Amino acid sequence: MSRTDKPNEAETIILSGALADPDLARRSIDRGLEPRDFLDADAARIWKLFLDADQEGEAVTVASLPSLSRHIGTESTADLICRGAGRWPGSRDLHDKTLTAFLFESRKRRSAAEARRAAAEIMESDDEESIEKAAKKMRSAGDTALEIRRRPILTAAQIARKLTTDIKMPPRRIATGIQKLDSVLGGGLDTGRVYSLIGKYKIGKTTLLTTIGHNVAYGTGEKDPENRAKVLFITLERSQLDVEMLNMARHLGTNIARLEGRYDTYGEEIERYIEDPARDSILYYHRPGAGLEEISSVIQRAVRQHGVELAMIDYYQIVAKPNGARLVEHLMNVDQTITRLADSLGIAILIAAQSDEDGKPRDSKSLLHSAAANFSIRRQDGSPEAWLDNLASNYRKQRDAGSPTNPAMMLDEEVGPHFRSV
């Protein structure tokens, strides 16, 4: 089949599914699908629209594709893809299997083409140097057949060079504003790492995340401008309105009950609060039932478009599980994906999780191994005094932040409420 033929069934399934379901588009991008994988030239140009939109933090939709396709002369193919998307949802399993087979066939075609060119160069070689170059291309053709997205194998010298560079330029640390926590972390949350805050129901996980988000956005202590960073708060349970109410009440020096009951008396202060440029340093994304692909896409978009350096997820166990997936395997995938995101994007990620009776993450212990450090929020009998037990630390000495007799923070219910560092 030439690259000017109409899209085959596999190409139609892949593009229609990606158009109808952003999660499927995200999976295809993450799998390394490229325009050159397509046999049909129009389909290849349409997939490039998806990639270009993703680079801008946007998504191609059924509404936008017809307009975009007119600019690149692919109207008839785009119409076919839109009609396919209109009949979706199809099976995600079908899409994944189709994409896997499609990439496999693409690898074979590309490998065979590279091998033919290399074989021709071998036959035309007239010295050892040229035949060695051609043989190298032949080996490269074999690599293409085996794996389309190869990661380099690095020598110890290359790793040591990177290590010395990292030592000279340590990672940016974002202070949480909870002094004892920052102390055991060596100054704050390292960018490039994942941290977990684990606690039982209603102990204050969301309140602590909100506290840290406010501290980071505004700067801690004397509001040190060097400590500020943009924050993304992904709320999978409580509304972003609930979280912002905590922030607003704290900023106004009151609590949410008084703010709700006497809103008119705070009118001018609220307007000043809204107009404060620092408010743009906290971003929210709220969608109960969001899955891992969606969350990953949102974090990447927030980093690209807004310069976010700290992402917070509330909470771990309610990241939507794909149908048929086992819970433990799903949560392990959440751990690994979030860890890769923090590393590749160079941001800190703070994820809340519900605990079991032993204070460990409920339903899966894999978070203890994936996160750089895991802290369990502790309070005695509803007391405002709280501390953080370090359940596991995978990059520095394991130390608790506070203790029952020397708390790290106090739950201040008169302001916010929020956790005040002690």
Buried (B, 14 or more C-beta within 10 A) or exposed (E): EEEEEBBBEBBBBBBBBBBBBBBBBBBBBEBEBBBEBBBBBBBBBBBBBBBEBBEEBEBBBBEBBBEBBEEEEBEEBBEBBBEBBEEBEBEBEEBBEBBEEBBEEBBEBBBEEBBEBBBEBBEEBEEEEEBEBBBEBBEBBEEBBEEBEEEEEEEEEEEEEEEEEEEEEEBBBBBBBBBBBBBBBEBBBBBBBBBBBBBBEEBBBBBBBBBBBBBBBBBBEEEEEEBBBBBBBBBBBBEBEBBBBBBBBBBBEBBBEBBEEEEEEBEEBBEEBEEEEBBEBBBBBBBEEBBBBBBBBBBBBBBBEBEBBBBBBBBBBBBBBBEEEEEEEBBBBBBEBBBEBBBEBEBBBBBBBBBEEEBBBBBBBBBBEBBBBBBBBBBEEEEBBBBBBBBBBBEEEEEBBBEEEEBBBBBBEEBBBBBBBB
